[in-house]
Amino acid sequence: MSEKFVIHGGKPLNGIVEVSGSKNAAGPILASTILTKEDVIIDNLPLVADVINMIEILKGMGAEVDWLSERKIKVNTRDLDPKKIDSKKISKARVSVLLMGSLLARFKNFKIAHPGGDRIGVRPISTHILALEKLGTKISNHSGDSYNFETERLHGAEIILKEFSVTATENLIMAACLSPGMTKISGAACEPHVQDLGNMLNKMGAKIKGIGTHTIEIEGVNKLNGVSHSLIPDPIEAGTFIIIGCITHGDIEVRKINPEHLVLFLDKLEEIGVNFEVRSDSVKVSYSPHLEAVKVQALPYPGFPTDLLPMFSTLLTQAEGKSLVHDPLYENRFGHLQELKKMGADIELVDPHRALIFGKSPLSGLKIESWDIRAGASLVIAGLMAKGVTTVENIYQIDRGYEKIEEKLKALRADIKRVKNII
């Protein structure tokens, strides 16, 4: 049964919110458990739909998964069988694409369905395919609903990625760790969750150099060992709550974060006039009624995160003047802007990648729909500051990336309820 959020906007929010572990780090790190037959312990797991789905995919293939505490699991993939992979679960989330690199490193032949995920535009995996083929695998049925991998023997290679693809970089790192010889990846992504994966693999015995840069070198090893690892905090959830703090009356302290992962995001907030204070592992933010328009473009890390652009767009509806938002990465990232326009925002879509936002615009609550994880979060933010009642439909999309967001908001005194739709 589908669910929705019902939000009574305009309430002052106050208090402390703690950020969960990184959803974007959890996916590749769960996939990397396939690279060893020993136990892997993962702590600080976010309990979100995409992560639970990934765990269920591993269990379906024969992995042993034991919950040691609420957010800590032990995974052993000794008896994994890729023939048992659940195609329906694979098609639910984009994160399942990360199984390609880890399975390739261990199994010569397997088949995997085309991964699902957000409706934010064309997200082909051609970059993954071309790069993985250079390691010595043959991949067929590219245009169908599944991919067949056939490998005689993997080997190191020099690979130039056609784009700064995070998941392609992560797939290559995992596959190359157990590929004999040296692999050099030029044009690698260096997001915090890519770094988290690389650091964990090195603890397992991998030989990876250049983590956190756009050039990564990997010397293949014969085996990887078990490890205990705690995920980094989620910078996107942190940014989401920081924005909530500055558009709702009151004061919010966002704890258990790494501010270094949000440097350019925080710089943009300062530029537009947000009142906040950065501490060692937290940010305290206050209601900021005097915001100024700005130009912002999503770029690969350390640039402004594309995943924070939808929430930042909602914030800019409250900034005086004309703002320009530009996402060169995804052509359907701006689906949520149509919903904001229904609520009263003054927005002009220039093209699929650019939009002009004219503020300051009062927003009014109504029934709107979440298109994807981040669009859903941006609409929750809109509902929190809108006059009246906002109903956000299709909140499964939000649950894929945010752990019990309504409970965290209630703790801040927001008036938000999760309601089951009656069919």
C-alpha positions, 0 to 999 in steps of 0.5 A: 500500500502506498503512503504519503506525507501530510504536512502542516507548514509554517511551524517553528522548528527547534532542536538537534538532529543526527545524520545517518550513515551515507546511503551512497557509501552503503551501496558500494561497500555492501557490494564489496563484501563479495570480494572476500570470503571472510566476514565483513562488519559494516557499522553506521548503516542507514536504514533506508529502502535502497540499502535494505534492498541491497542487503536482500539481494545479497541474502538472495544469492546466498550471503549470510547476514547477521544484524549485530545491532540496529545499524551494524551487520556482519556479512559473509559471501563465502557461498554466494551464487550469482545464478540466484540473483533476484532480477526484480530487486535489481530493477528497484534501485540504481545502486544495484549496478555496483554488483557488476564490478564486485561479481566480475572480480569473483565469478567468470560468468553471470547475468544481471538485470538492468538496474532501476532507480530515480527518474532524473533522466537518461542514465546509461551504463555505457561508461561502466560497460566500456571500462569493465570490458577493458579489464578483459570481460565480454558483455552482451545484450547491452540494449536488452533488459539484462547483461551477460558477463563472460570472463576468461581472465581479468587483467589490469589496464589503463582506462580513461572514463568518459565522464566523472561517473561515481558508480563506474569508478566504484565498479572499476575499483572493485573489479581491479582490486582482484585483477592481476597487474596494474590498473590506472583510472583517469577521470575517476570520481572522487566523491566522499563515498568513493573515498570511503570505499577505497579506504575500506578496500585498502584495509582489506588488503587492496593496493589503491593509490590516489584515493580522493583524486581524479587519477587512481592506480590499483595493483591487483592482489590475490585475495582480500581479507575481512574487515570492520568498517564504519560508514561516513555520515551522509553529506546529502542528508546533512545538507537537507536538514541544514536547508530546513533549518534556515527556511523554518523559524527557529534553530537547528543543530545538525550533528554527526556530520563531516563539514569538509564534505560540504565545503562548497555547499556551505560557501553557497549558503554563506553567499546567499545570507544563511545564518549558520555556524560550523563546528567540528562535527556539526552545523548550527543553523538559524532561520534566515529571512534575508536571502539573496539570489545566486547562480549555482551549478552542480559539478562533480566533487568537490563541486556543488553536489547534484543531489543537493541542487533540488533542495537548494532550488526550494531554498532559492524560492525565498531569495530576493531576485533572480537565481539561476540553477544549472545541472549539466548532469541530468536532464530531468533533475528539475521535475520537482520545479513543476510541483513548486510552481503549483505551490506558487513559486515563480520559476522559468525552465530555460531548458532541461538543464537550467532554470530561473527562480524568481523570489521571494515567493510565498508558497501554499500547500497542496497535493504534490508528487515526489519524482525521485529521492532528492525531489521528494526531499525538496518538496518536504522542505517546501511543505514545511515552509508553505502556508496550509496543508501539503500532501506529498505523494509517492514517498517510497522515493524519499524512503529510498534515501532518507531514514525515517525523515518524518520522525526526525522532523517530528523531533524538531516539532514539525507537523508531519504525518505518514499516512497510508493511501486508501485504494 
